Amino acid sequence: MFINNTLGIDFGTCNIKIFNQNKKKIINERNIIAIENKDRVLAVGNEAFEMYEKAPDEIEVVYPISGGVIASIAYTKMILHKFLGRGLGLFSKTCDYYIAIPSDISEVQKRAFNKLITSSNIQAKKVYVVDSAVADAVGVGIDVHKAQGVFVMNIGADTAEISVLSMGSIVLSKMIQVGGNRIDETIMNFLKRKYSLVVGEKTAEHLKKTFCCAVPERPDSKTVVAGRDVVTGLPIEKEISQNEVSEALNEVLSSIVESARMILERTPPELSSDILKDGLYLTGGTSELRRLDDYLASALGVKVNRFENPSESVVRGLAKIICDPNYNELATEPREKIYY
C-alpha cells in the first residue's frame, strides 16, 4: 500500500534536513557517509560523523556535498536512501519532492539536484525546486509576496548566500565560498601558528560553537585546548585567548561583509529603504557564532535579525511552501532546455 506524501529536502554541506509532510517532522542529521572498501555503507548521518577523523584507512568518511553543490551523486543517493528507509514511512511511488537549490550556481549544477531524485529508484511522482533564499525568507516568517526589499544572508558550512528578494523572487544574489568550514580552518591554522598546537576539525568546530566570538570582548576569556605539539609530536594542552582567536577570524568575516556590501551597492534605492528599515535576516548554522550579529550590524550599518535554530530555516520554509496553498506557487518544476 502506497501513501501520498510530500517531502522537502535541504541538502546542506554539513547537515541534510528533510521535512515529512505526513508526520509533520523534520529530520536533521549530518550529511556524511562512511564507506568501507569503496562499496559497503557502514553508517550515515550522525553515526558516520562519530567516525570522522577517527576511521582507519580502509573506511572513507566523506561529505558528498561541497561548496553548495553535489560533489558525489552516488554517495548523496546512498545517504538519501538510508534516511528515507529508516522506518520513517517515506518511500512511496506517489511522493512529491521539493528541493531547495541555491540560485547562484550553474544550470548544470542545478540539474544535478533534480537528477539525484529522478535517476534513483525512489520513483518520485513529481519534483519541484525552490530557490534556497526564498525558502529561507519564508522559513523565518517573512511574507515574501509583498513588494518590499528583503535582505537575507545564510551562512552555512561551505558557503554564504547573500540575497535581496522582492515579491517572491530574487532580485540579487551572490554565493561565496566562505562559511563555517573556513572558520574552522582559520582556527586550526591560528592555533598551529600561535601556540604550536595541532588540533582536528572537530576540535576547531567545537571551539567555534562554544568559545569563539566575532568581536573582541573585555575581559578576555581563556580556555584550555588539547592537541598535539608541533615540535615534539606529543599530546599537550595549551591555554588560548578568545580575543586573539577573534582577531584571527576577522579576515574570514570581512570577506562576507565585502560581498554583502557589493549586493547592497547594486540594490535599487526603493528596496534599499526597506532594508534600512527591516534590516538583515541572518540564518544558517554558522550564524550562531557568538556576536556575529553585532559584527555585521557595525560593518553594514543595518540592524541584524537573528533566529532560533537558524540551520533549519530553509527546510521550515519548504514545509510552509508545501503545506500552505498561498505559498505553493513559489515552487516550480524544472524544465529541460531543448535546442533546435
C-alpha positions in Angstrom: 0.0 0.0 0.0 1.4 3.4 -1.0 0.6 6.5 0.9 0.5 10.0 -0.6 3.3 12.1 0.9 5.4 15.1 0.2 9.0 15.7 1.3 11.0 18.9 1.4 14.8 18.5 1.3 17.6 20.9 2.0 20.9 19.3 1.0 23.3 21.3 3.2 27.0 20.7 3.1 27.2 19.9 6.8 23.6 18.7 7.5 20.8 17.3 5.5 17.3 18.4 6.5 14.2 16.5 5.4 10.6 17.6 6.1 8.0 14.8 6.0 4.5 16.3 5.4 2.6 13.2 6.7 4.4 13.2 10.0 4.9 16.9 10.3 8.5 16.1 11.2 11.9 17.4 10.3 14.9 15.1 10.2 18.2 17.0 10.7 21.4 14.9 10.6 24.9 15.2 9.4 25.2 14.9 5.6 28.1 12.5 5.8 28.7 8.8 4.9 31.1 6.1 6.0 32.1 3.7 3.2 34.2 0.6 3.7 36.4 -0.6 0.8 34.6 1.8 -1.6 31.3 -0.2 -1.7 29.8 -1.1 1.7 27.9 1.6 3.6 28.8 1.4 7.3 26.9 4.4 8.5 25.3 7.7 7.5 24.4 10.9 9.3 25.3 11.4 13.0 26.6 7.8 13.3 29.0 8.3 10.5 30.2 11.7 11.9 31.3 9.8 15.0 33.9 8.0 12.8 35.1 11.3 11.1 38.9 11.8 11.6 39.0 8.5 13.6 38.4 5.8 11.0 41.2 3.5 9.6 42.4 3.9 6.0 40.0 1.3 4.6 37.0 3.3 5.8 36.3 6.5 3.9 34.2 9.1 5.7 33.1 11.9 3.4 30.7 14.8 2.9 29.2 14.3 -0.6 28.0 18.0 -0.8 30.8 20.6 -1.3 30.6 24.3 -1.9 26.8 24.2 -2.1 26.7 21.7 -4.9 26.7 17.9 -5.3 30.3 16.5 -5.4 29.2 12.9 -5.5 25.8 11.9 -6.7 26.4 8.3 -5.8 27.2 9.0 -2.2 24.4 11.5 -1.9 21.9 8.9 -3.2 23.2 6.4 -0.6 22.6 8.9 2.2 19.1 9.8 0.9 18.1 6.2 0.6 19.3 5.4 4.1 17.4 8.3 5.7 14.2 7.5 3.7 14.4 3.9 4.6 14.9 4.1 8.4 11.3 3.1 9.2 10.1 6.6 8.6 7.4 5.6 6.1 8.8 7.9 3.5 9.2 5.7 0.5 6.2 6.0 -1.9 5.6 6.0 -5.6 3.2 8.8 -5.1 5.7 11.0 -3.3 6.4 14.6 -4.4 9.8 16.1 -3.7 10.5 19.8 -3.0 14.2 20.6 -3.2 15.9 23.8 -2.1 18.6 24.9 -4.6 21.0 27.9 -4.5 20.3 30.4 -7.2 23.9 31.4 -7.8 25.1 28.1 -9.3 25.3 26.9 -12.9 22.4 25.3 -14.7 24.4 22.0 -14.8 24.8 22.1 -11.1 21.1 22.8 -10.6 20.1 19.9 -12.9 22.3 17.6 -10.7 19.9 18.1 -7.8 16.9 17.1 -10.0 18.9 14.2 -11.5 19.6 13.0 -8.0 15.9 12.3 -7.4 14.8 11.3 -10.9 17.7 8.9 -11.7 17.4 6.9 -8.5 14.9 4.1 -7.7 12.9 6.4 -5.4 10.4 6.8 -8.2 9.2 10.3 -7.3 5.8 11.4 -8.6 6.9 15.0 -9.1 10.0 17.0 -8.3 9.8 20.7 -7.6 12.6 23.2 -6.9 12.6 26.3 -4.7 15.3 29.0 -4.6 17.1 28.5 -1.2 17.0 32.2 -0.4 13.2 32.3 -1.0 12.6 29.3 1.2 15.0 30.8 3.8 12.9 34.0 4.0 9.6 32.1 4.2 11.2 29.9 7.0 11.9 32.9 9.2 8.3 34.2 8.9 8.6 36.8 6.1 5.7 37.4 3.8 7.7 37.3 0.6 4.7 38.2 -1.6 4.9 41.8 -0.6 6.6 44.5 -2.8 9.4 45.2 -0.3 13.1 44.5 -0.2 14.2 41.6 2.0 17.9 41.2 2.7 18.8 37.6 3.6 22.2 36.1 4.5 22.5 32.4 5.0 26.0 31.4 6.2 26.4 27.6 6.1 29.3 25.2 6.3 31.0 25.9 2.9 29.2 28.9 1.6 27.5 32.2 2.4 24.5 33.0 0.2 23.6 36.7 0.3 20.3 37.7 -1.4 17.8 40.6 -1.9 14.2 39.5 -2.5 11.0 41.2 -3.6 7.6 39.9 -4.5 8.6 36.3 -4.0 11.6 36.4 -6.4 15.3 37.0 -6.2 16.4 40.5 -7.2 20.1 40.0 -6.5 22.0 37.0 -5.1 25.6 36.1 -4.6 27.1 32.9 -3.2 30.7 32.9 -1.9 32.9 30.0 -0.8 33.2 31.2 2.7 31.4 29.5 5.7 31.8 27.6 8.9 34.5 25.3 7.5 36.7 28.2 6.5 36.3 29.5 10.1 37.3 26.1 11.4 40.4 26.1 9.1 41.3 29.6 10.3 41.1 28.4 14.0 43.3 25.4 13.3 45.9 27.4 11.4 45.9 30.1 14.1 46.5 27.6 16.9 49.3 25.9 15.0 51.0 29.2 14.3 50.5 31.0 17.6 50.5 28.1 20.1 52.4 25.3 18.1 49.2 23.3 18.7 47.7 20.9 16.1 44.0 20.2 16.5 41.5 18.4 14.3 38.4 19.7 12.6 36.1 18.5 15.3 38.0 20.4 18.0 38.0 23.6 15.9 34.3 23.3 15.2 33.7 22.8 19.0 35.7 25.9 19.7 33.8 27.9 17.1 30.4 26.9 18.6 31.3 27.2 22.3 34.2 29.6 22.7 34.9 31.9 19.8 33.4 35.4 19.4 33.1 37.5 16.3 34.3 40.7 18.1 36.8 41.1 21.0 35.4 41.3 24.5 36.5 42.6 27.8 37.6 40.9 29.9 39.3 38.4 27.7 38.2 34.8 28.1 40.6 31.8 28.3 40.1 28.1 27.7 42.3 25.0 27.6 42.6 23.1 24.4 44.1 19.7 23.9 46.0 18.6 20.8 49.4 17.6 19.5 52.6 19.6 19.9 54.1 20.7 16.6 57.7 20.2 17.8 57.6 17.1 19.9 54.6 15.4 18.3 53.3 14.5 21.8 49.8 15.2 23.2 49.7 18.6 25.0 47.3 21.1 26.4 47.5 24.9 25.9 45.5 27.8 27.3 44.3 30.1 24.5 42.8 33.6 24.3 39.3 34.3 23.0 40.2 37.8 21.7 43.3 36.5 19.9 41.1 34.0 18.0 38.5 36.8 17.3 41.2 38.8 15.6 42.3 35.8 13.6 38.7 35.4 12.3 38.5 39.0 11.1 39.9 38.2 7.6 37.2 35.5 7.0 34.3 37.6 8.3 35.4 40.7 6.4 35.2 38.7 3.1 31.5 38.0 3.9 31.0 41.7 4.7 32.6 42.8 1.4 30.3 40.6 -0.6 27.3 41.9 1.3 28.3 45.5 0.6 28.6 44.6 -3.2 25.0 43.4 -3.1 23.8 46.5 -1.2 25.5 48.8 -3.7 23.7 47.2 -6.6 20.3 47.1 -4.8 17.6 49.5 -6.3 17.1 52.6 -4.0 13.4 51.8 -3.1 14.4 48.3 -1.9 17.4 49.8 0.0 15.0 51.9 2.0 13.1 48.7 3.0 16.3 47.1 4.0 17.3 50.0 6.1 14.0 49.8 8.0 13.8 46.0 8.4 17.5 45.1 8.5 19.3 41.9 7.6 17.8 38.5 8.2 20.7 36.3 9.3 20.3 32.5 9.0 22.4 29.3 8.5 24.2 27.2 11.1 27.3 29.5 11.2 25.1 32.5 12.0 25.2 31.1 15.6 28.8 32.3 16.0 28.7 34.5 19.1 28.1 38.2 18.5 28.2 37.8 14.7 25.1 40.0 14.6 27.0 42.8 16.3 29.9 42.4 13.9 27.7 42.6 10.8 25.5 45.4 12.1 28.6 47.6 12.7 30.1 46.7 9.4 27.0 47.1 7.2 25.1 49.9 9.1 21.8 47.9 9.4 20.2 46.0 12.2 20.6 42.3 12.2 17.7 39.9 12.9 18.7 36.5 14.4 16.5 33.4 14.8 16.3 30.3 16.9 17.6 27.2 15.2 18.8 29.1 12.1 20.2 26.0 10.4 16.6 24.7 9.7 15.2 28.0 8.3 15.3 26.7 4.7 13.6 23.4 5.4 11.0 25.2 7.5 10.4 27.4 4.5 10.0 24.3 2.3 7.5 23.0 4.9 5.4 26.1 4.6 5.6 26.1 0.8 4.4 22.5 0.8 1.6 22.9 3.4 0.3 26.5 2.8 -1.6 26.9 -0.6 -0.7 30.7 -0.5 2.9 29.7 -1.0 2.7 26.7 -3.3 3.5 28.9 -6.4 7.0 29.6 -5.1 8.0 26.1 -6.2 8.5 25.3 -9.8 9.0 22.1 -11.9 12.4 22.1 -13.5 12.3 22.1 -17.3 15.0 20.8 -19.6 16.1 23.2 -22.3 15.6 21.9 -25.8 17.9 23.2 -28.5 16.9 23.0 -32.2 
